[in-house]
């Protein structure tokens, strides 16, 4: 099965520590199939995370991991350099990874300065 695309319906940035440390809240993500009118690079559809997933799993969904473990693995792979030093300004948020790897519509709630719902 090919990699889907992630659409954030609402609540963007709630997966970032500095944001949910101040305000708790939820992000609603929708796992969507490719559509040429919507799915483009750098358009807010987790394209950087999707590219990492494509490298890790040869363009398809991982067969040997469940959705949560795959999302955690993908988050770690994409943020590895930042996690080692916390000096990087850009962190890929976990809603990108969960939205790519959890099927359907998902409500991901964040609080307390954590990266994971």
N, C-alpha and C positions, 0 to 999 in steps of 0.2 A: 504494500500500500504506500502511495506517495505521501510526502509531507503535506499537511494541510497549511492553511494560513490562519493567523490569529487576528481577530478584529476586537478592539477594546471598545465596547459599547458605552461604558461610563466608568468613572473612578480612576482614571489614569493617574499615575504617580503614587498611588497608595502603597505600592510595594517598595517604595524607597524609604530607607530608614529615617532620613531627616523629615520626611513628610508625615509618616504615621507615628512618629515620636510626638509630634505636635497635635495631630488630629487622627483619630482612628476612623476607619472607613473601609468600604468595599469597592472592588473593581468587578465589573461584569465583562467577561470575555466570551467571545463566540468563535468556535472553531469552524472555519469555512473552507470550502473548496475553491480552487483557482477560478478567477473571473478576470478576463483581460481588461475590463474597464476599471477594475479596482486594484488588483494585485500588482503593485509596482514597488521597486526599491525606494526606501526612505519615504514611505508614505504612512508611517505609523502602524504598520501591520507586523511588527516584530521581525522585520526582514533580516536584521543582523543575527538574531537568534536562529532564524530559519536557516541561514547560511551555515552557521556553526553545526546545526543538526544535520544538514546535508553532508557536511564533511565527515562528521562522526559516524553516520549511519548510511553512507552512500546514497543519499537522496530519498531514502524511505524511512518508515517508522521502525524503531528498534523492536526486534522480535523477542529478544531475550530479557527485556525489562518491562515492568508494569509502568503505567503512566506517571505515577508519582515519582518513582525511582528514576525514570528517564528524565523527567523535568528537573530533578535535583542534580543529576549527572550533567545535564546540558547547562544548567545555571553555573555549576562549578567549572566546567570547561570554558565557558565564555568569560567568566569573571576571575579566572585563576590568577592573573597578574595582579589585579586589584586586591584580591583576598589576601595575598601575601604581604602587601604593604599598606593597604587602605589609602594610598596616596593618589590613586586614579580619580579623576573627576567624574567620569562616566561609569556607571554600573548598569548592566542589563538587569532589569527587574524580573522577579520571579513570575509576575503575571504574564510576561511574554512566553516563558517556558511552559507554564501551566496551561496557558491558552493554546499553545501549539500542540501539546501532548494529551490534554484532557478533552475528550470528545464532547460535542454539543455546546450548551450554554453553561457557564460556570460563574458562581458568585464566590469571589476570593476576598476574605476579610482580613484586614491588617491592623495591628495596634502595637504600641510599646517599643517602637524603634526596631522592628524585626523585618528581615527580608522575606520571610515565608508566612503564608496565611495560617 
